[in-house]
């Protein structure tokens, strides 16, 4: 399993490939390396299986839900899996076994290419772009409400990094609404 950063994958892939024996399996947690190799006109060595099991959450969530699964049947984090090369004829079985070992209660098949495209467009474009847009719109709203530039900046940043983040990641977005008092719920309803 190659569980290193995207930048490290791009820098070290030749060394990793050279160290692998023919017939080995390269396991990835997302499809970035294929996207990188596509962009430079290269590919994986043809003498190995290449699979991915891609949990639909970050490492801390994967671990927390895996631990929770010891006590709550079915707890875990869903994952996609893909087989890019199947030299051994057993790559799908290995990927599914890896997903079970991660505690994934549900797995769906994809391709490495589809996975990295959805990762780039969805997570990096939409999610990260959305965070920027949220902060910017909060900043403008707070300034229209009379806050100084410094106050508006602080409040905007704390809106996405403060207690709300822990609530969303552990209990879901609805828990944020449920914790509002009646006046704040009325403001929320007016805004949305």
Backbone torsions as a table, in degrees:
resi	resn	phi	psi	omega
1	UNK	NA	127.7	179.7
2	UNK	-101.9	93.6	-175.4
3	UNK	-111.8	65.5	178.5
4	UNK	-124.5	167.6	-175.9
5	UNK	-63.3	161.1	176.6
6	UNK	-56.0	-46.0	-179.0
7	UNK	-61.7	-40.6	179.0
8	UNK	-67.4	-37.6	177.3
9	UNK	-60.8	-45.2	-179.7
10	UNK	-64.0	-37.5	-177.9
11	UNK	-78.7	-31.3	-169.0
12	UNK	-113.7	2.2	-172.7
13	UNK	-58.6	-36.8	180.0
14	UNK	-63.3	-41.3	178.1
15	UNK	-66.3	-40.3	178.9
16	UNK	-62.8	-48.6	-179.7
17	UNK	-60.5	-42.5	-178.6
18	UNK	-64.0	-29.9	-178.0
19	UNK	-82.1	-12.7	-176.3
20	UNK	-87.7	140.6	179.2
21	UNK	-82.7	150.3	174.0
22	UNK	-56.3	138.8	-179.5
23	UNK	87.4	-4.7	178.9
24	UNK	-72.3	169.3	176.9
25	UNK	-117.3	127.6	173.6
26	UNK	-95.5	116.5	179.1
27	UNK	-103.9	129.7	-178.7
28	UNK	-120.8	153.9	177.5
29	UNK	-100.2	-2.3	169.4
30	UNK	-165.7	173.2	-170.6
31	UNK	-91.8	12.8	-174.9
32	UNK	-52.9	-44.6	-173.9
33	UNK	-60.4	-38.6	176.5
34	UNK	-62.2	-44.2	178.1
35	UNK	-59.2	-41.9	178.6
36	UNK	-64.7	-47.6	-179.7
37	UNK	-61.4	-41.5	175.9
38	UNK	-57.1	-41.9	-174.9
39	UNK	-68.5	-21.3	-179.9
40	UNK	-111.2	9.5	176.3
41	UNK	73.3	27.3	178.5
42	UNK	-119.1	178.2	-179.6
43	UNK	-150.7	-178.8	177.3
44	UNK	-76.0	151.5	172.4
45	UNK	-56.4	142.3	-173.4
46	UNK	-80.1	-6.5	-174.4
47	UNK	-99.2	23.3	-178.8
48	UNK	-142.1	155.0	170.0
49	UNK	-76.4	144.1	174.4
50	UNK	-129.2	117.3	-178.5
51	UNK	-129.6	162.9	173.8
52	UNK	-140.6	139.5	167.9
53	UNK	-124.7	117.4	-167.9
54	UNK	-118.9	93.7	177.9
55	UNK	-59.9	143.0	-178.6
56	UNK	-90.9	52.4	178.1
57	UNK	-175.8	169.4	-179.5
58	UNK	-83.2	163.7	-176.1
59	UNK	-46.0	-49.9	-179.5
60	UNK	-60.0	-37.0	178.1
61	UNK	-68.5	-40.9	178.8
62	UNK	-59.1	-47.2	-178.5
63	UNK	-66.5	-44.8	-177.9
64	UNK	-61.7	-44.3	-178.8
65	UNK	-72.9	-30.3	174.6
66	UNK	-63.6	-46.8	178.5
67	UNK	-62.4	-41.4	179.6
68	UNK	-61.8	-30.7	-179.1
69	UNK	-64.2	-17.8	176.0
70	UNK	-65.0	-28.8	-175.9
71	UNK	-112.7	-22.7	-177.9
72	UNK	-118.8	110.5	-178.4
73	UNK	-60.1	128.8	178.6
74	UNK	91.2	-4.5	176.7
75	UNK	-69.0	152.1	-177.8
76	UNK	148.7	-175.1	-179.9
77	UNK	-122.5	134.9	-179.8
78	UNK	-62.9	155.8	-178.8
79	UNK	-146.2	151.3	168.4
80	UNK	-97.0	159.7	174.5
81	UNK	-139.7	149.9	179.2
82	UNK	-145.7	148.0	175.4
83	UNK	-116.6	117.0	179.8
84	UNK	-93.8	-38.2	176.6
85	UNK	-137.0	135.8	-176.9
86	UNK	-128.9	67.2	-178.5
87	UNK	-67.2	-39.7	-175.9
88	UNK	-78.5	-20.0	-173.4
89	UNK	82.2	2.1	-177.3
90	UNK	-126.4	16.6	-175.1
91	UNK	-65.4	-39.3	179.2
92	UNK	-62.2	-43.7	179.8
93	UNK	-62.0	-40.7	179.5
94	UNK	-65.2	-43.2	179.3
95	UNK	-62.8	-44.0	179.0
96	UNK	-64.1	-39.6	177.2
97	UNK	-62.8	-39.9	177.8
98	UNK	-62.6	-42.8	178.9
99	UNK	-62.6	-40.8	176.9
100	UNK	-63.0	-42.2	179.5
101	UNK	-62.5	-30.2	175.8
102	UNK	-74.6	-12.9	-178.3
103	UNK	86.1	20.8	-179.4
104	UNK	-71.8	119.2	180.0
105	UNK	-76.0	-20.4	179.7
106	UNK	-143.7	133.3	177.1
107	UNK	-128.8	141.7	177.1
108	UNK	-128.8	144.5	-175.8
109	UNK	-81.1	142.7	176.1
110	UNK	-146.7	-169.9	171.3
111	UNK	-117.6	158.8	177.6
112	UNK	-61.2	-37.5	-178.9
113	UNK	-65.4	-45.6	177.7
114	UNK	-63.3	-38.0	-179.0
115	UNK	-64.1	-47.1	-177.5
116	UNK	-70.4	-31.8	177.4
117	UNK	-67.7	-43.5	178.8
118	UNK	-66.6	-33.4	177.3
119	UNK	-63.9	-49.1	-178.0
120	UNK	-65.5	-50.5	-176.0
121	UNK	-73.7	-43.9	-175.6
122	UNK	-77.0	-62.8	-175.0
123	UNK	-70.9	-48.8	-173.8
124	UNK	-81.8	-36.6	179.5
125	UNK	-82.0	-56.9	-175.1
126	UNK	-75.5	-56.1	-175.3
127	UNK	-62.4	-53.3	-177.6
128	UNK	-70.9	-36.0	175.7
129	UNK	-66.0	-37.6	179.7
130	UNK	-65.3	-40.7	179.1
131	UNK	-59.5	-44.4	177.7
132	UNK	-60.0	-45.2	-179.9
133	UNK	-63.4	-39.6	178.7
134	UNK	-62.7	-47.1	-179.2
135	UNK	-62.6	-43.7	-179.2
136	UNK	-64.1	-43.0	-179.1
137	UNK	-69.2	-36.5	175.2
138	UNK	-63.1	-43.9	179.7
139	UNK	-57.0	-48.4	-180.0
140	UNK	-64.0	-41.7	179.4
141	UNK	-61.7	-46.8	-179.3
142	UNK	-62.8	-37.3	177.6
143	UNK	-67.7	-39.1	176.6
144	UNK	-63.0	-29.4	179.0
145	UNK	-81.5	0.1	174.1
146	UNK	104.4	3.2	178.6
147	UNK	-74.9	151.9	173.2
148	UNK	-69.1	165.6	178.8
149	UNK	-58.5	-41.4	-179.8
150	UNK	-65.8	-44.5	178.1
151	UNK	-62.8	-43.3	-179.1
152	UNK	-62.6	-41.5	178.6
153	UNK	-62.9	-48.4	-179.0
154	UNK	-60.5	-47.9	-179.5
155	UNK	-63.1	-40.3	-179.9
156	UNK	-62.9	-46.9	-179.7
157	UNK	-65.6	-41.4	179.7
158	UNK	-67.8	-23.4	177.9
159	UNK	-65.4	-28.1	-179.7
160	UNK	-109.2	-6.5	-179.2
161	UNK	-119.9	-7.7	-175.2
162	UNK	-84.1	-150.1	-176.3
163	UNK	-59.4	-27.2	-178.3
164	UNK	-59.4	-35.3	-178.0
165	UNK	-62.9	-45.1	179.6
166	UNK	-63.9	-42.1	179.7
167	UNK	-61.6	-47.6	-179.0
168	UNK	-62.2	-46.1	-175.3
169	UNK	-72.7	-22.3	-178.6
170	UNK	-104.7	-27.3	-175.6
171	UNK	-125.9	-10.6	-179.7
172	UNK	97.6	162.8	-175.2
173	UNK	-65.6	-33.1	-179.1
174	UNK	-63.5	-29.5	179.2
175	UNK	-62.3	-30.6	177.5
176	UNK	-63.2	-47.4	178.5
177	UNK	-62.8	-44.3	-177.9
178	UNK	-61.1	-28.6	-179.4
179	UNK	-82.2	-8.5	179.5
180	UNK	-71.3	147.8	172.8
181	UNK	-77.8	173.4	-174.8
182	UNK	-60.6	-40.0	178.9
183	UNK	-63.5	-43.4	-179.9
184	UNK	-68.7	-34.8	175.7
185	UNK	-63.8	-37.5	178.5
186	UNK	-64.7	-41.8	177.5
187	UNK	-63.4	-42.4	178.4
188	UNK	-60.2	-46.3	-179.2
189	UNK	-62.0	-36.9	179.8
190	UNK	-67.7	-38.4	-177.7
191	UNK	-74.6	-31.3	-174.7
192	UNK	-117.9	NA	NA
